[in-house]
Amino acid sequence: MYLVIWAGIAVCATALFTGIVWLGLLALSAIALATLLLRPRPIASPAQALAEALPEATQPRDRDLSLLLPHAATAWADGLQQSRLLVAENIGGLLERFAAIHQRVGVSLDAAERTLEQDGVGQGLRHCTEQLHQVTEAFASRGQRQSAVLESISHLDSYTGQLQQMARHVQEIANQTNLLALNAAIEAARAGEYGRGFSVVADEVRKLSQLSATTGQSMDAKVGEINHAIQSSIETAQALTIHDQTDLARMQQLLDEVIDGLGGNLKALDQTSRELQQDARTTQHHIQAILVNLQFQDRVDQMLDHIAIDLAELLTAIATDDPALGDIDAWLRGQRERFTTREERSGQREPADAGELTFF
Amino acid sequence: MAKTILIVDDSASMRQLVRISLASAGHTIIEACDGQDALAKLTGQKVNLIISDVNMPKLDGIGLVKALKARAEYRFTPIMMLTTESEQSKKAEGQAAGAKAWMVKPFQPQQLLAAVEKLVG
């Protein structure tokens, strides 16, 4: 066929140079026919090629399988056992750690809930506010007592006025007495020898009236001084009271600002605490779910245990050439009797009856 | 009130989880790895509750319940089965043997605590 194709190509080229169209078409038809008649070569798969390449002696036979199986099965059983130990050991470690985290989160949550149940930090703030208000009230009460003292002192002002009036009366009486004594002295002089004794008395009365006038003036001056001192004290005390009231108002304002600021911060803190509590609760639920999920190890371990038992029984049966090996159905029934999980019984993933509880 | 509870399970991790769950509520825990071990641990020991797996080597859970109910000192001790088995026939077997409750694994620690509270609280 290859010869026909090459000959066709040569004729086709000749026809192309000579211009004989019908000869070229004929040659092309011959090439196409020869190509179609060529059989495709079979392509061997790698596995097949490998199998064909193996020498006859290495092909598996029943005799070789019965020799190989006990060794291979023992290795599988060892592998299973090691896997079970590894999984059990690591899952145990995980369980312990997650349970510790779960417990710690629980303790923290309980403490946080107790604080929040008692109105959290808000109660502490209210207590502080009450204490601070007591301080400001104490200051305000002190100011009121100071005002009462000032009012009492103000009354003294009216007393000193009365005292000054009385001193002036004394001066007036002294002046009148002096005038009377002067008239008496004139009348005594007019009486001559008979009025000499009365003249001495009138002179003494005049001296006494002058002394009374001086004393009245003195009293008036002293009362004036006292009055001035009292006025000065009242003015100073009033200035102090106004200063104290300004300070008190400023202190109250500052306290209100501090309490408001603190209240705002504590409210934010309280909110954050509640959010943290919520997060911790969610984390606890996640850990609980992990603790449930980690129990898969128990189910898996049971299934692997059953496989290990099956392997051991199979090996024993092979070793003793047990006739039970011939009854496949009976053998599989025996396997199924060992099943303890729904997955084993159904041979597929089953929804777990997690935590299903029955009281008898 | 704190109780003394015996946990019987051939899986160390399951015993560990049950112990952690119950110890958090203040209970005292004794562990046994199968039915035979449980009978040995119970000698001279008073417990308030027994929580046992069903499928175990040497002596299984149902066998353990039967053995305990045959002993005068444990006749009235409540026993709860904690197992992957959820077959009704197995549950009926446990009830007939004398078990008081049957919980299917996996379980939530709170569920276990609630069940224990109901049995011995």
Interface residues (C-beta under 8 A of the other chain):
Chain A: A88 I91 G92 L95 E96 A99 H102 Q103 G106 Q288 L291 V292 N293 L294 Q295 F296 Q297 D298 R299 D301 Q302 T340 T341 R342 A352 D353 A354 G355 E356 L357 T358 F359 F360
Chain B: S11 A12 S13 M14 Q16 L17 I20 S21 S24 V54 N55 T83 T84 E85 S86 K91 G94 Q95 A99 K100 A101 W102 M103 V104 K105 P106 F107 Q108 P109 Q110 Q111 A115 K118
